[in-house]
Amino acid sequence: MTRPLILLALASLVFLASNEAFGYGAAYRIAYGAFTLMAAMISLTFLWLWARRATPLAIGMSFGWAGAASVMGWWWTFNVLHGPKWMVDNPLLLVFLSIYFVGATLHFQVISRSFGSDGRGWIWPVAASLAVSLAVHFLA
């Protein structure tokens, strides 16, 4: 566990130093861009693993990371282009969120099977997440 904590400390220092050196906007765009590209590469790696039938979780990981790359890529592009009007309230972002949603759902399906569920146990965390999100939306 110490190695991840050391990496976290180093990454935090680098990001905070880039904030001091370049300002928040540039530090954000550089970090977000790098992470968006890494997420896309990770997604493609899991897609390759799925194609090789290496693990049943691979397709969920591929969709999850593709969704992350898509959503982060959207906001990275939005910031790089200084908030263009065509990206504000654009329904295309909902398609990218759908990719992310499918990845999470596939994860819950694999987790459910790991617990010996009859195959429908994955519905509960997905439904609960949607219910909480709806409640927050309508109560806020």
C-alpha positions as CSV (number, residue, x, y, z in Angstrom):
1,M,0.0,0.0,0.0
2,T,2.9,2.4,0.4
3,R,3.7,2.5,-3.3
4,P,0.3,3.9,-4.3
5,L,0.5,6.4,-1.4
6,I,4.0,7.5,-2.6
7,L,2.7,7.9,-6.1
8,L,-0.3,9.8,-4.9
9,A,2.0,12.2,-3.0
10,L,4.2,12.7,-6.0
11,A,1.3,13.2,-8.4
12,S,-0.2,15.8,-6.0
13,L,3.1,17.6,-5.7
14,V,3.5,17.7,-9.5
15,F,-0.1,18.9,-10.1
16,L,0.2,21.6,-7.3
17,A,3.6,22.7,-8.7
18,S,2.1,23.0,-12.2
19,N,-0.7,25.1,-10.7
20,E,1.9,27.4,-9.2
21,A,4.0,27.5,-12.3
22,F,1.3,27.8,-15.0
23,G,-1.9,28.8,-13.2
24,Y,-5.0,26.8,-12.5
25,G,-6.4,26.8,-16.0
26,A,-3.3,25.5,-17.7
27,A,-2.6,23.0,-15.0
28,Y,-6.1,21.7,-15.3
29,R,-6.1,21.4,-19.0
30,I,-2.7,19.7,-19.1
31,A,-3.6,17.2,-16.4
32,Y,-7.1,16.6,-17.8
33,G,-5.7,16.1,-21.3
34,A,-3.1,13.6,-20.2
35,F,-5.6,11.7,-18.1
36,T,-8.1,11.7,-21.0
37,L,-5.5,10.2,-23.3
38,M,-4.4,7.6,-20.7
39,A,-8.1,6.6,-20.2
40,A,-8.5,6.0,-23.9
41,M,-5.4,3.9,-24.0
42,I,-6.5,1.9,-21.0
43,S,-9.9,1.3,-22.6
44,L,-8.3,0.0,-25.8
45,T,-6.1,-2.3,-23.7
46,F,-9.1,-3.8,-22.0
47,L,-10.9,-4.1,-25.4
48,W,-7.9,-6.1,-26.6
49,L,-8.0,-8.3,-23.5
50,W,-11.7,-8.9,-24.1
51,A,-11.1,-9.8,-27.7
52,R,-8.5,-12.3,-26.5
53,R,-11.1,-13.6,-23.9
54,A,-8.6,-12.9,-21.1
55,T,-11.2,-12.0,-18.5
56,P,-15.0,-11.4,-18.4
57,L,-14.5,-8.1,-16.6
58,A,-12.5,-6.7,-19.6
59,I,-15.5,-5.5,-21.6
60,G,-16.9,-3.7,-18.6
61,M,-13.5,-2.1,-18.0
62,S,-13.2,-1.1,-21.6
63,F,-16.6,0.5,-21.6
64,G,-15.9,2.2,-18.2
65,W,-12.6,3.6,-19.3
66,A,-14.0,4.6,-22.7
67,G,-16.8,6.4,-21.0
68,A,-14.4,8.1,-18.7
69,A,-12.2,9.1,-21.6
70,S,-15.2,10.4,-23.5
71,V,-16.6,12.5,-20.7
72,M,-13.2,13.8,-19.6
73,G,-12.4,14.5,-23.3
74,W,-15.6,16.5,-23.6
75,W,-14.7,18.8,-20.7
76,W,-11.0,18.9,-21.7
77,T,-12.1,20.1,-25.2
78,F,-14.6,22.5,-23.7
79,N,-11.9,24.1,-21.6
80,V,-9.2,24.1,-24.4
81,L,-11.7,25.8,-26.7
82,H,-12.7,28.2,-23.9
83,G,-16.3,27.1,-23.5
84,P,-17.8,27.2,-27.0
85,K,-21.5,27.7,-27.2
86,W,-22.1,24.6,-29.3
87,M,-20.8,22.4,-26.4
88,V,-23.2,24.0,-23.8
89,D,-26.2,21.8,-23.2
90,N,-25.2,19.6,-26.2
91,P,-27.0,16.2,-26.0
92,L,-23.9,14.5,-27.5
93,L,-22.5,14.5,-23.9
94,L,-25.4,12.3,-22.9
95,V,-24.2,9.7,-25.4
96,F,-20.7,9.7,-23.8
97,L,-22.4,9.4,-20.4
98,S,-24.3,6.4,-21.8
99,I,-20.9,4.7,-22.6
100,Y,-19.8,5.3,-19.0
101,F,-23.2,4.0,-17.7
102,V,-22.9,0.8,-19.7
103,G,-19.4,0.3,-18.3
104,A,-20.6,0.7,-14.7
105,T,-23.6,-1.6,-15.4
106,L,-21.4,-4.3,-16.8
107,H,-19.2,-4.0,-13.7
108,F,-22.2,-4.6,-11.5
109,Q,-23.2,-7.6,-13.5
110,V,-19.8,-9.2,-13.0
111,I,-19.7,-8.3,-9.3
112,S,-23.2,-9.8,-9.0
113,R,-22.1,-13.1,-10.6
114,S,-19.1,-13.1,-8.3
115,F,-21.5,-13.1,-5.3
116,G,-23.4,-16.0,-6.8
117,S,-26.5,-13.9,-7.6
118,D,-29.2,-15.3,-9.9
119,G,-28.2,-12.7,-12.5
120,R,-30.5,-9.8,-11.5
121,G,-28.6,-8.6,-8.4
122,W,-26.8,-6.0,-10.4
123,I,-30.0,-4.1,-10.9
124,W,-30.2,-3.0,-7.2
125,P,-27.0,-0.8,-7.1
126,V,-27.9,0.7,-10.5
127,A,-31.5,1.4,-9.5
128,A,-30.4,2.8,-6.1
129,S,-27.9,5.1,-7.8
130,L,-30.5,6.4,-10.2
131,A,-33.0,6.9,-7.3
132,V,-30.6,8.9,-5.2
133,S,-29.6,11.0,-8.2
134,L,-33.3,11.7,-9.0
135,A,-34.0,12.6,-5.3
136,V,-31.0,15.0,-5.2
137,H,-32.1,16.6,-8.4
138,F,-35.7,17.2,-7.3
139,L,-34.8,18.2,-3.7
140,A,-32.0,20.6,-4.7
